[in-house]
Amino acid sequence: MMEAGTFYLGADKDFANSVFDSLEGDLTSDEDVLIRIDLEKKEKDILPVRLQRISCTLNQYAENCKIITRDVFKFFALEK
């Protein structure tokens, strides 16, 4: 497994869950899937904890990156 990128969704759990819930993909965790997106909770000095995972195709991954970028920009730039 190789990490290809990280999106910071902030400390607002409801916002992070709503963004993750809007992503395209399959909730099953198939080991043969090449692309997975994890929602992790990170705290200082503690290892990350995976809260949710989706598996997706390359096209779904591209769409998910658009969704995350749009929602994060709106949340941090326009609503805060």
N, C-alpha and C positions, 0 to 999 in steps of 0.2 A: 504494500500500500504506500502510495506517495501523495503527500499533500500538495495540491495545486494552487490553493489560494485560501484566503480567510476574509470574511466580511465581519466587521464589528457592528453588531446591532444595538449596542448600548445595554444599559442595566434595567430597562423597562421590560419585565417578563411578558406582559400582555402584548406589547408591540412585537417583541421577538417571536412569540408564538403566532401572532396574526400573520406576520410575514412568512414564516415557515409553512403555515397552513395554506397559504396561497400559491405555493410552489407546485410545479408539475412533476409527476413521477409516481413511483410505486412504493408503498409503505413496506413491502416485504423486503427482507434483508437477504437477498440471494448472493451467495459467495462468488458467482460467476459474473456479476455485474461489474462493469469497468468504472462507472462513474457513480459516486455516492455523495450525498450532501448530508452532513450531520449538524444538528443544532446542539451546541455544547454550552454548558454553564461553566464559566471560569471564575475562580476566586483567587485572590492573592495567596501565594504559597501553598496552593492546593491543586492537585492534578485535575484537568478538565473532566467533567462528567457528561457523557452523551445523554441527551434528553429524548431526541427523536432522530430518525434517519430515513431518507428516501433514496431510492435508486432511480437513475434517469438515463435517457439516451443523450447523445451529444446535442441534438436539437433542443431537447427539454432543458439541458444544462444551460445552453445559450439563452433560452427564454428566462430561466430562473435567475441568471446573472442580471438580466434586464430588470426583472421584477424587484430583486433585492436592491439594486442600485437606485431605482426610481423611488422605492418606498423609504429607503434610508435617507436619501437626499431630501425628500419631502418632510420627513420626520425631524431631521436635525436642522435643516435650513429654513423651512417655512413654518413649522409648527412650534418650534422652540424659541 
